[in-house]
Amino acid sequence: MKKFEYKVSEESVNGMVVQIVMVEGYLDSSTFDKLQDALQTLIDDKQFYIIVEFGQLNYISSAGLGVLMGMLKEVRQNGGDLKLANMSSKVRNLFDMLGFSRLIRIYADPEEAKLAFVKDKNLQATAPESPRPEDDY
């Protein structure tokens, strides 16, 4: 069985609580349920600002992609967002090739993703409510 591990940490960014899920190893059909359980626990705890940090992820299969897309929809339905950070070029190319990078935002590192949460919150505070095109998938 291939190795997959994750670690969850919490940070406060301009008064927002952001969860950072660092993933490592192989995210595939034999391991996706671990990530799904971790993300679902955060959602059940009303934590809707989540960054998944891919720095140590070696491989992701369609099962792993499915988990991310399912969780993305759920956090957005609750007013939050899921952002991805620190992808290897191999994993990023897969996201780009499949079109997922149009649905979910990908950042160079977790710091950039945290700043994007702050920027998004500031934009929401000043803009009238409007649908986001990426919600229509």
N, C-alpha and C positions, 0 to 999 in steps of 0.2 A: 504494500500500500504506500502511496506517495505521501509525502509530508505536506501538511497544511497547518499553519498556526496563525493566530490573530491575537492582537492585544488592543484593548480599548482604553483610551485616555480621554480626559475631559479638560477643556480649556475655556476660560472666559475671555471673550473678545468684545470690547466695548459694550459690556453688559449682556452680551449674548452667550449662552452656553453652547459650545460646539463639541461634538463627539468626534474623536479621531480614531478610526479603526485601521490599524496597521496590519496588513496581510503579508504572509510569507509562504513560499513554496508553490504548490500546485493546487489550483482551484478547478476541480473537474467534477464529474458525476459521482465520484466516491467521497468528495470533501465539501461540496457546495452547501450541504445542509448545516455545516458548522457556521459558515458565514451567514446563512439565512437565519439561523437561530439567534446569532449575535445581533444582527440588524433588527430582527423582530423584537427582541428584548428591549432595545433602545426605543423603538417605536411604541411598544407597550408602556414604557416609562415616560412617554410624552417628550422624547428627545427627537426633534425633527430637523436638526441642523447637523448633518453628518458628512464627514470627509472620510473617504476610503483611500488610504495611502498604499500605493502599489510598489514601493521601492524594492522590496524583497520578493515580489511575486515573479515566479519563473514561467508560469503557464496559466492560461484561463481557457476553459472550454465553453461550449454553448450553455451548459448548465450553470456555470458561473455568471455568464452574461445575463441569463434569464433571472437569476436572483437579483442582480443589480437593477434590471429594468422593473421588476415587480416592486422592489423596495422604493425605487425612484417614484413610481406612481403613488405609492402609499404616503410617502413623506410629503409630496407636493399636495396631495389631497388634504393634508393637515397643515398647510401653510409653510412648510419647510422646504428643504432641498437636500439633495445628495450630490456631492462634488467629488471628483476623483483627482488624485494628485500623484506625481512622481512615477509615471509609467515608463517602463523600458520602451525603446523604439519598437521592439517586436510586438508587445502588447498594444501599444498605441496604433500601430499599423493595422492590427486586427479591428480595433474600434473604428478606425477611419474607413476601412474597406467595407465593413458591415453597415456603416452609416450611424452607428451608435454615438459617435462624437457630435452629431447634430442634435441628439436628444439629451445628452448629459454633458455637463461642462467638465473639461479636463484642464488641470493646472500643472505648472512645472513643479510646484512643491506645496506642502500643506500651508505654509505661510501665505502664499498667494491665494489659496482657496479660502483661508480665514478672512483675508481682506475683502474677498469677493462677497462673502456673507454680509459683512458690514456695509459694503456698497449696495448690495441688493436690498438690505433693510432700509437704508436711507432713501433709495429710489421708491420703495413701496410707501414710505411715509409721505412722500411729496407728490406721487402720481395717483391719478384716479384708477380705480380697479379696472383691469382689462385682462382678457385671457392671454396666456402665453402660448405661442404656436407649438412649442415642444410638448404641451399637454395633450395634443391631439394625435396621439399614436395608438 
